[in-house]
Amino acid sequence: MFNDFNIKFPQFKNALCRQTGFGDLWFPETREEVSTFTPQAKKICARCSHRVECLDFALEEGIQDGIWGGLSRRDRLKLLPINRHGKRVSPIPEKVYKYREAGYSYSWIANRLLITEMTAMKSYERYKKRMGQGGEE
């Protein structure tokens, strides 16, 4: 995944995460990796000149995995807006819906938003259902 990051996001070419070469720090997979790597990644991010830009990008794109701008997924969820029902609102379902309605494949959408194809499919169906029930929450 980190190699894909390097290719997809050239605007972060001077970011400290790219200079370290330790991509697993930013995308831990196991609980052990999360507890070990996340604090290390956050320390590196804290010194990075691209931190704000990186975080903005992750929030704008609704990226679920990894450390972005020094924040984990859980940290970023706290920054999402709250709907009228008091629930956090992710931008992913709306983005998936718009991309799908524009004719993009689930594979392309998943790759663009850094989510799985299954997440893209479920997000599309949920959003479509919600829209059919009287609009956005």
N, C-alpha and C positions, 0 to 999 in steps of 0.2 A: 504493500500500500504506500509506503513512504517513497518508493521509486516513482510511482504514479504521481504523487504529490509534486515531486521535483519537475516532472514533465508538464503537469497541468497548471502549475502556478509559478510561472517564471517571475512574476512581480515580487516574489519573496526570495530572489536569488541571493541576497545578502543576509538573510535571516540566520540566526545562530543555529537553529535546528538543522538547517541544510549544511552548515559548516562542521557540525559534530560528526555526522555520518552514522549516528545511532538512531535510526528510524524507529526501532522498537520502543524507545523511550516515550515517543508520542502516541503510539498505538498499542498499548499493552493489551494482551488478550486474556491472560489468566488472572485470578485474584492476587496471586503472588506477584506477578508482574505489575499489576496496578499498585500494590502497596510499596513495591520497590522502585518502580520507574517513575510514577507520577510525581513524587516530590522532587526527583532529580530534574525532570522535564520542566516543572514549574519554576525551579531556580534558574534554569537556563533562559526560559522565556522572560523572566523578570528583568533580565539584562538586555533583552533584544529590542532593537530600534523598530522592529516591525510588529511589536506586540499588539498595539491597538488596531492596526490594519488587519492583522491576522484574525483577531477576535471578531471584528466587524464582518469579515468575510464569512467566518463560520456561522455567525448568527444570521446573516443575510441568506446564506445557502441552507440553513437548517441542518448543518452537519451534525451527525449523531456521535460518531466515534472520535476518539483521540483527544489529545490536549491541543487546544488552539488558543493562542493569545494568553497562555498561562492558566487557562481554565479547563477543567475536565467537563465531561458531558453533564454531570450533576451540577457543577458550578454554573454552566451556561443555561441550564434549564431555569435556574432562579432568575435569570435576566429576561426570560420570555414574557410577553404581555399576558395579562389575565383577562379572560372573557367575562361576560356578565354573570356566569355561573360560578365564578371564582376559580376556574381551571386555567392552567397555563396553556397557551396556544402556540403550537409549532407552525412555522411557515411551510413545512414540508408538504402536507396534504394539498394545499392550494397550488403550490408549485408543480407537484406531480400532475394534478388535474389539468393545469394550463398546458404543460408540456404534452400530455397525452392527447388533449383536445387539438393541439397543433399538429398531431400526427407522429410524434416521436415514440419509439419503441420503449418498452419497460427496461430493456437492457441499457439503452442510451440514457434514459432518465436516471436509473440507478447509478450508472457511471458518473453522470453529471453532478448528482446530489450526494455522492458517496454513501449510498444506502444499498441494501440488497434488492434484487428484483422483486422478491416476495413483499418487502416493505413497500415498494413502489406500487405494486398491484393492490395491496390492502389499503394503502393511503388513498389511491384513486377511487376505489369502491366506497370507502367511508365518506370521502368528500362528496362524491356524486350523490350518495344517499342523503347526506346532510343538506345538500343544495336542493334536493327534491322535497325536503321537508320544511320548506319555507325560508331557505337562505342560510347564510353563515350564522354561527353562534356568536 
